[in-house]
């Protein structure tokens, strides 16, 4: 009986998961329809119906509020679906970044369109937001570079967690050998045997990545054969005659 209840709950959760995208799509369609009606009513167009100006104002304000509600629902639902879709492929951390990015962009777009529907001038707001975005991007250039480099590493997958790799780049001060223990938002963590190194994603993306070459058994190179003269190597040459001495 208990196993049957677990199966029923699992089926109900599966059905809910399948119907969530449709809820977000329906909310998005309703938001677009409410925005169109509000825009037409704000212009007091008689294409909808013949009524006093006050009625048009009420309809415009009401549909603008409906747009705000439906657009918020659609943004939240689509952001959650994007995170759930990308989580098995890129991991929880990067799926959370995509989800938050969709939420931020959707919330800003919803707020902007809502202000336009209410007749609020938004040109100065857009200009100020653009300038703020530029300043923040310049200030956080290194952090954002590591985040985007991490996204490229997760999508390109030159290595995965558990791989034994060698990183070679000038910024690393020489080759780094170790086993990848974590690929985070801003750092790749490599266990070198003597400790765990946290390497920025941008440096990992610019480095040459490959497997650790096999050892020849003793870790030393083959002996060099000299010719008896310093600074040269090769087969031994013929003996040189000794300088003449006193008789």
VOBA-1610 file (N, C-alpha, C; in pm, whole numbers, padded with zeros to 5 digits, always signed):
BEGIN
Unk+00083-00122+00000Unk+00000+00000+00000Unk+00086+00126+00000Unk+00193+00121+00079Unk+00282+00237+00087Unk+00355+00259-00046Unk+00398+00147-00111Unk+00464+00161-00240Unk+00370+00219-00344Unk+00243+00183-00336Unk+00145+00237-00431Unk+00126+00385-00412Unk+00124+00431-00286Unk+00112+00574-00259Unk+00234+00649-00311Unk+00354+00589-00299Unk+00476+00654-00351Unk+00469+00666-00502Unk+00418+00561-00569Unk+00407+00565-00714Unk+00308+00672-00758Unk+00197+00684-00687Unk+00098+00786-00723Unk+00154+00926-00705Unk+00225+00949-00595Unk+00285+01082-00572Unk+00390+01113-00677Unk+00468+01011-00718Unk+00568+01034-00822Unk+00503+01068-00956Unk+00392+01001-00988Unk+00320+01032-01112Unk+00261+01172-01108Unk+00207+01212-00992Unk+00151+01347-00980Unk+00260+01452-00997Unk+00378+01428-00938Unk+00489+01523-00952Unk+00537+01529-01097Unk+00536+01416-01166Unk+00577+01413-01307Unk+00479+01493-01393Unk+00349+01477-01365Unk+00248+01552-01441Unk+00261+01701-01415Unk+00286+01740-01291Unk+00304+01882-01259Unk+00425+01938-01330Unk+00532+01860-01335Unk+00653+01906-01402Unk+00631+01926-01552Unk+00547+01841-01611Unk+00519+01854-01754Unk+00425+01970-01785Unk+00336+02005-01691Unk+00241+02114-01716Unk+00295+02251-01681Unk+00407+02259-01610Unk+00461+02390-01573Unk+00502+02475-01693Unk+00568+02419-01796Unk+00600+02505-01910Unk+00477+02564-01977Unk+00367+02489-01984Unk+00247+02541-02047Unk+00187+02655-01966Unk+00197+02647-01833Unk+00149+02757-01751Unk+00227+02885-01780Unk+00359+02872-01794Unk+00441+02989-01823Unk+00410+03046-01961Unk+00390+02957-02059Unk+00359+03003-02195Unk+00223+03073-02198Unk+00124+03016-02131Unk-00009+03079-02127Unk-00001+03214-02058Unk+00076+03223-01948Unk+00090+03351-01879Unk+00158+03453-01969Unk+00256+03411-02049Unk+00324+03503-02141Unk+00228+03553-02249Unk+00144+03463-02303Unk+00047+03504-02405Unk-00054+03602-02347Unk-00102+03575-02225Unk-00196+03667-02161Unk-00131+03802-02132Unk-00003+03801-02095Unk+00067+03928-02070Unk+00078+04010-02198Unk+00108+03945-02310Unk+00117+04017-02437Unk-00019+04075-02476Unk-00125+03995-02457Unk-00259+04044-02490Unk-00298+04163-02402Unk-00266+04156-02273Unk-00298+04266-02182Unk-00219+04392-02220Unk-00093+04376-02262Unk-00013+04492-02302Unk-00071+04557-02428Unk-00116+04477-02524Unk-00173+04533-02647Unk-00303+04608-02616Unk-00388+04550-02535Unk-00515+04616-02499Unk-00488+04745-02424Unk-00392+04742-02331Unk-00362+04863-02254Unk-00308+04973-02345Unk-00223+04935-02439Unk-00167+05035-02530Unk-00275+05097-02618Unk-00365+05014-02669Unk-00473+05065-02754Unk-00567+05153-02673Unk-00599+05110-02551Unk-00689+05191-02467Unk-00623+05322-02424Unk-00492+05321-02404Unk-00422+05444-02365Unk-00428+05547-02477Unk-00431+05501-02600Unk-00441+05593-02713Unk-00586+05633-02741Unk-00679+05582-02659Unk-00822+05615-02672Unk-00874+05585-02813Unk-00833+05467-02858Unk-00878+05424-02990Unk-01017+05365-02980Unk-01105+05401-03073Unk-01241+05349-03073Unk-01250+05216-03146Unk-01134+05154-03173Unk-01138+05022-03235Unk-01189+04916-03138Unk-01173+04941-03008Unk-01222+04845-02910Unk-01370+04863-02885Unk-01408+04980-02839Unk-01549+05010-02811Unk-01561+05161-02798Unk-01682+05207-02803Unk-01711+05351-02786Unk-01748+05375-02641Unk-01668+05461-02576Unk-01689+05488-02435Unk-01623+05621-02402Unk-01657+05678-02288Unk-01593+05803-02246Unk-01443+05783-02220Unk-01373+05894-02211Unk-01228+05888-02190Unk-01193+05823-02057Unk-01276+05845-01954Unk-01247+05786-01823Unk-01249+05634-01830Unk-01339+05580-01909Unk-01345+05434-01924Unk-01218+05381-01989Unk-01168+05455-02090Unk-01042+05413-02153Unk-00926+05416-02053Unk-00925+05517-01968Unk-00818+05525-01868Unk-00825+05408-01772Unk-00946+05372-01730Unk-00960+05260-01637Unk-00917+05129-01703Unk-00960+05111-01829Unk-00922+04988-01900Unk-00771+04982-01919Unk-00709+05095-01953Unk-00565+05097-01975Unk-00490+05065-01846Unk-00534+05124-01735Unk-00467+05098-01607Unk-00488+04953-01562Unk-00612+04903-01577Unk-00639+04765-01535Unk-00561+04661-01615Unk-00557+04679-01745Unk-00481+04583-01826Unk-00330+04598-01805Unk-00285+04717-01770Unk-00142+04732-01737Unk-00108+04653-01611Unk-00198+04656-01512Unk-00176+04578-01390Unk-00179+04428-01422Unk-00273+04388-01509Unk-00278+04247-01549Unk-00150+04206-01621Unk-00099+04296-01704Unk+00028+04265-01770Unk+00140+04243-01669Unk+00145+04328-01567Unk+00248+04314-01465Unk+00237+04178-01395Unk+00113+04136-01365Unk+00094+04008-01295Unk+00132+03891-01385Unk+00078+03889-01507Unk+00103+03776-01597Unk+00250+03770-01640Unk+00311+03886-01665Unk+00451+03888-01705Unk+00542+03839-01592Unk+00509+03875-01469Unk+00588+03826-01356Unk+00576+03674-01342Unk+00454+03623-01358Unk+00436+03478-01352Unk+00514+03408-01463Unk+00509+03463-01585Unk+00581+03402-01696Unk+00732+03407-01675Unk+00782+03519-01623Unk+00926+03531-01600Unk+00975+03431-01496Unk+00902+03419-01388Unk+00940+03324-01282Unk+00935+03181-01333Unk+00829+03148-01407Unk+00816+03011-01457Unk+00921+02976-01560Unk+00947+03067-01653Unk+01049+03040-01756Unk+01188+03032-01697Unk+01217+03116-01597Unk+01348+03109-01532Unk+01366+02975-01462Unk+01264+02928-01395Unk+01274+02799-01327Unk+01290+02685-01427Unk+01216+02691-01537Unk+01228+02587-01639Unk+01367+02587-01703Unk+01422+02706-01726Unk+01557+02713-01783Unk+01660+02651-01688Unk+01646+02680-01559Unk+01737+02620-01462Unk+01726+02469-01455Unk+01603+02416-01456Unk+01583+02271-01452Unk+01632+02203-01579Unk+01621+02272-01693Unk+01665+02213-01819Unk+01818+02207-01828Unk+01887+02307-01775Unk+02032+02314-01787Unk+02105+02246-01672Unk+02037+02219-01561Unk+02104+02162-01444Unk+02171+02028-01473Unk+02107+01932-01546Unk+02178+01805-01571Unk+02298+01822-01663Unk+02306+01929-01742Unk+02413+01945-01840Unk+02530+02027-01787Unk+02501+02135-01715Unk+02608+02225-01673Unk+02626+02230-01522Unk+02542+02162-01447Unk+02556+02162-01302Unk+02465+02263-01234Unk+02457+02250-01102Unk+02365+02334-01024Unk+02410+02480-01024Unk+02541+02504-01011Unk+02589+02642-00999Unk+02559+02723-01125Unk+02592+02667-01242Unk+02571+02741-01366Unk+02424+02748-01403Unk+02347+02647-01369Unk+02203+02655-01391Unk+02141+02766-01306Unk+02193+02785-01185Unk+02145+02895-01101Unk+02179+03030-01161Unk+02297+03042-01224Unk+02335+03168-01290Unk+02238+03200-01402Unk+02207+03099-01485Unk+02113+03121-01596Unk+01975+03158-01543Unk+01932+03092-01438Unk+01801+03121-01381Unk+01794+03264-01330Unk+01897+03307-01258Unk+01898+03444-01207Unk+01908+03546-01320Unk+01984+03512-01425Unk+01995+03604-01539Unk+01860+03621-01607Unk+01786+03512-01626Unk+01653+03520-01686Unk+01558+03600-01596Unk+01568+03580-01466Unk+01483+03656-01372Unk+01514+03806-01380Unk+01643+03841-01381Unk+01679+03983-01383Unk+01635+04050-01512Unk+01664+03984-01625Unk+01625+04042-01754Unk+01474+04050-01766Unk+01405+03945-01727Unk+01258+03946-01734Unk+01196+04050-01642Unk+01249+04063-01520Unk+01195+04162-01427Unk+01218+04304-01477Unk+01337+04331-01532Unk+01365+04465-01584Unk+01276+04497-01704Unk+01258+04400-01794Unk+01172+04421-01910Unk+01027+04442-01868Unk+00981+04363-01772Unk+00843+04378-01723Unk+00820+04515-01661Unk+00915+04558-01578Unk+00901+04689-01515Unk+00902+04801-01619Unk+00989+04789-01718Unk+01000+04892-01821Unk+00871+04903-01902Unk+00817+04791-01945Unk+00694+04792-02025Unk+00576+04840-01941Unk+00574+04803-01813Unk+00465+04849-01726Unk+00466+05001-01711Unk+00584+05059-01695Unk+00593+05205-01686Unk+00549+05271-01816Unk+00585+05210-01930Unk+00541+05266-02059Unk+00390+05259-02071Unk+00329+05150-02027Unk+00184+05136-02036Unk+00112+05236-01945Unk+00174+05274-01835Unk+00115+05374-01747Unk+00148+05517-01792Unk+00219+05531-01901Unk+00250+05664-01954Unk+00363+05734-01885Unk+00451+05662-01817Unk+00565+05723-01748Unk+00682+05732-01846Unk+00746+05849-01860Unk+00863+05860-01950Unk+00979+05780-01894Unk+01032+05693-01976Unk+01137+05602-01929Unk+01269+05625-02003Unk+01279+05730-02083Unk+01404+05752-02157Unk+01520+05779-02062Unk+01497+05864-01960Unk+01603+05891-01864Unk+01637+05768-01781Unk+01533+05689-01750Unk+01558+05567-01673Unk+01643+05468-01752Unk+01613+05454-01881Unk+01691+05363-01965Unk+01835+05412-01978Unk+01853+05544-01996Unk+01988+05599-02008Unk+02067+05579-01879Unk+02003+05606-01766Unk+02071+05585-01638Unk+02104+05439-01613Unk+02011+05350-01651Unk+02039+05207-01635Unk+02153+05160-01724Unk+02160+05214-01845Unk+02269+05176-01936Unk+02403+05223-01882Unk+02408+05347-01831Unk+02533+05397-01774Unk+02573+05317-01651Unk+02476+05284-01567Unk+02506+05204-01448Unk+02559+05066-01487Unk+02499+05007-01589Unk+02544+04875-01635Unk+02687+04881-01687Unk+02720+04987-01759Unk+02857+05000-01811Unk+02957+05014-01697Unk+02922+05097-01598Unk+03014+05118-01485Unk+03033+04988-01407Unk+02924+04916-01381Unk+02933+04791-01306Unk+03012+04687-01385Unk+02992+04683-01517Unk+03063+04586-01599Unk+03213+04612-01598Unk+03252+04740-01603Unk+03395+04773-01599Unk+03453+04738-01463Unk+03379+04767-01356Unk+03430+04740-01221Unk+03442+04590-01195Unk+03350+04513-01248Unk+03350+04368-01224Unk+03396+04290-01346Unk+03486+04349-01424Unk+03530+04286-01548Unk+03597+04152-01523Unk+03685+04147-01422Unk+03758+04024-01395Unk+03664+03914-01345Unk+03573+03951-01254Unk+03479+03850-01202Unk+03386+03800-01311Unk+03335+03892-01394Unk+03247+03850-01503Unk+03323+03766-01604Unk+03452+03799-01628Unk+03532+03719-01718Unk+03547+03576-01669Unk+03565+03559-01539Unk+03575+03424-01483Unk+03443+03349-01495Unk+03332+03420-01476Unk+03201+03355-01486Unk+03176+03307-01629Unk+03199+03394-01727Unk+03176+03355-01866Unk+03276+03248-01910Unk+03399+03255-01861Unk+03496+03150-01892Unk+03451+03017-01833Unk+03392+03021-01714Unk+03338+02897-01656Unk+03225+02840-01738Unk+03138+02926-01791Unk+03031+02877-01878Unk+03088+02811-02003Unk+03192+02871-02061Unk+03255+02811-02180Unk+03316+02676-02145Unk+03381+02665-02028Unk+03440+02538-01988Unk+03334+02431-01966Unk+03220+02471-01911Unk+03114+02373-01888Unk+03050+02328-02018Unk+03041+02417-02117Unk+02979+02380-02245Unk+03079+02306-02335Unk+03203+02352-02340Unk+03304+02286-02425Unk+03354+02155-02364Unk+03362+02149-02233Unk+03404+02030-02159Unk+03541+01977-02204Unk+03648+02058-02194Unk+03781+02003-02223Unk+03825+01901-02119Unk+03764+01903-02002Unk+03788+01806-01897Unk+03666+01804-01807Unk+03662+01707-01719Unk+03551+01696-01625Unk+03606+01664-01486Unk+03519+01670-01389Unk+03561+01642-01251Unk+03610+01498-01242Unk+03728+01481-01185Unk+03789+01350-01172Unk+03900+01322-01271Unk+03914+01407-01374Unk+04020+01387-01474Unk+04155+01432-01419Unk+04259+01359-01456Unk+04397+01399-01424Unk+04450+01477-01543Unk+04479+01605-01525Unk+04514+01693-01636Unk+04644+01766-01606Unk+04700+01824-01712Unk+04815+01913-01701Unk+04777+02048-01763Unk+04794+02154-01687Unk+04770+02290-01734Unk+04904+02358-01756Unk+04917+02420-01873Unk+05042+02489-01904Unk+05008+02628-01957Unk+05050+02731-01885Unk+05028+02870-01926Unk+05130+02957-01855Unk+05162+03069-01918Unk+05259+03160-01858Unk+05208+03221-01730Unk+05076+03245-01723Unk+05020+03305-01602Unk+05025+03212-01484Unk+05037+03081-01508Unk+05041+02985-01398Unk+05182+02964-01345Unk+05282+03021-01409Unk+05420+03005-01363Unk+05477+02868-01390Unk+05428+02799-01492Unk+05477+02665-01523Unk+05363+02566-01529Unk+05393+02442-01565Unk+05287+02340-01575Unk+05231+02305-01437Unk+05102+02274-01435Unk+05034+02233-01313Unk+04970+02098-01341Unk+05011+01995-01267Unk+04956+01861-01279Unk+04868+01832-01159Unk+04755+01771-01185Unk+04668+01735-01075Unk+04536+01678-01124Unk+04450+01647-01029Unk+04319+01590-01058Unk+04211+01695-01028Unk+04121+01713-01121Unk+04015+01813-01107Unk+03915+01765-01001Unk+03895+01847-00900Unk+03800+01812-00794Unk+03671+01892-00801Unk+03674+02009-00867Unk+03552+02090-00873Unk+03568+02193-00985Unk+03459+02217-01058Unk+03453+02323-01159Unk+03346+02420-01112Unk+03388+02529-01048Unk+03294+02623-00989Unk+03261+02739-01081Unk+03193+02837-01024Unk+03149+02953-01102Unk+03269+03039-01142Unk+03365+03054-01053Unk+03479+03140-01081Unk+03613+03068-01076Unk+03621+02949-01015Unk+03748+02879-00999Unk+03735+02732-01038Unk+03846+02679-01087Unk+03863+02535-01106Unk+03960+02486-00999Unk+03920+02387-00923Unk+04003+02336-00814Unk+04070+02207-00857Unk+04204+02207-00843Unk+04286+02095-00887Unk+04366+02045-00767Unk+04359+01915-00743Unk+04436+01853-00636Unk+04570+01807-00692Unk+04677+01874-00653Unk+04810+01844-00706Unk+04885+01739-00625Unk+04823+01684-00523Unk+04891+01589-00436Unk+04946+01655-00312Unk+04997+01776-00327Unk+05045+01850-00212Unk+04944+01949-00158Unk+04828+01957-00221Unk+04723+02049-00180Unk+04629+02077-00296Unk+04524+02150-00267Unk+04424+02185-00368Unk+04448+02329-00413Unk+04465+02350-00543Unk+04484+02482-00600Unk+04352+02531-00659Unk+04319+02655-00633Unk+04201+02720-00693Unk+04251+02812-00804Unk+04227+02773-00929Unk+04277+02846-01045Unk+04160+02920-01108Unk+04172+03050-01136Unk+04062+03124-01200Unk+04025+03063-01335Unk+03896+03066-01364Unk+03848+03004-01488Unk+03907+03070-01612Unk+03929+03202-01608Unk+03985+03270-01725Unk+04125+03220-01755Unk+04207+03192-01653Unk+04341+03140-01676Unk+04337+02996-01726Unk+04242+02919-01677Unk+04227+02781-01725Unk+04185+02780-01871Unk+04095+02874-01909Unk+04048+02880-02047Unk+04162+02920-02141Unk+04256+03002-02095Unk+04368+03047-02178Unk+04487+02951-02174Unk+04479+02848-02092Unk+04591+02755-02078Unk+04577+02639-02176Unk+04691+02575-02200Unk+04693+02451-02278Unk+04659+02336-02183Unk+04554+02261-02216Unk+04504+02156-02128Unk+04525+02022-02197Unk+04577+01926-02123Unk+04595+01792-02176Unk+04613+01693-02063Unk+04617+01565-02097Unk+04640+01464-01993Unk+04784+01466-01944Unk+04803+01416-01826Unk+04938+01408-01771Unk+05015+01301-01848Unk+05131+01334-01906Unk+05206+01233-01982Unk+05253+01120-01892Unk+05261+00998-01946Unk+05306+00885-01863Unk+05451+00898-01823Unk+05482+00846-01705Unk+05620+00851-01653Unk+05697+00733-01710Unk+05830+00749-01724Unk+05912+00640-01778Unk+05958+00542-01671Unk+05903+00557-01552Unk+05933+00460-01447Unk+06012+00519-01333Unk+06120+00592-01363Unk+06203+00651-01256Unk+06194+00802-01252Unk+06117+00863-01346Unk+06098+01007-01343Unk+06217+01085-01392Unk+06322+01018-01444Unk+06442+01087-01489Unk+06458+01069-01638Unk+06523+01161-01702Unk+06548+01151-01844Unk+06669+01061-01870Unk+06674+01014-01996Unk+06786+00927-02031Unk+06918+01001-02023Unk+07025+00931-01994Unk+07156+00999-01981Unk+07203+01052-02113Unk+07266+01165-02113Unk+07323+01225-02234Unk+07465+01175-02252Unk+07501+01144-02375Unk+07635+01094-02406Unk+07720+01211-02452Unk+07833+01235-02389Unk+07919+01348-02424Unk+08038+01306-02507Unk+08111+01403-02558Unk+08229+01376-02638Unk+08357+01415-02566Unk+08341+01435-02435Unk+08460+01469-02359Unk+08485+01617-02348Unk+08405+01700-02418Unk+08422+01845-02411Unk+08302+01906-02344Unk+08323+02004-02262Unk+08210+02065-02192Unk+08120+02140-02289Unk+07989+02131-02264Unk+07893+02208-02341Unk+07853+02142-02470Unk+07904+02019-02501Unk+07868+01952-02623Unk+07825+01811-02591Unk+07740+01757-02676Unk+07696+01620-02659Unk+07704+01550-02791Unk+07722+01420-02792Unk+07729+01343-02914Unk+07826+01228-02897Unk+07854+01156-03003Unk+07946+01041-02991Unk+08087+01087-02960Unk+08167+01003-02894Unk+08305+01043-02862Unk+08390+01058-02987Unk+08473+01160-02993Unk+08558+01186-03108Unk+08692+01115-03096Unk+08773+01129-03195Unk+08907+01064-03190Unk+08995+01131-03086Unk+09091+01060-03029Unk+09180+01119-02927Unk+09265+01229-02986Unk+09285+01333-02913Unk+09365+01445-02956Unk+09511+01424-02915Unk+09604+01462-03002Unk+09747+01444-02963Unk+09786+01541-02854Unk+09875+01490-02765Unk+09918+01575-02654Unk+10022+01673-02704Unk+10029+01791-02647Unk+10129+01890-02691Unk+10270+01840-02664Unk+10361+01878-02752Unk+10501+01830-02733Unk+10565+01890-02608Unk+10639+01809-02536Unk+10708+01856-02417Unk+10857+01870-02438Unk+10931+01904-02336Unk+11080+01913-02348Unk+11142+01780-02368Unk+11239+01770-02448Unk+11311+01643-02476Unk+11382+01598-02352
//
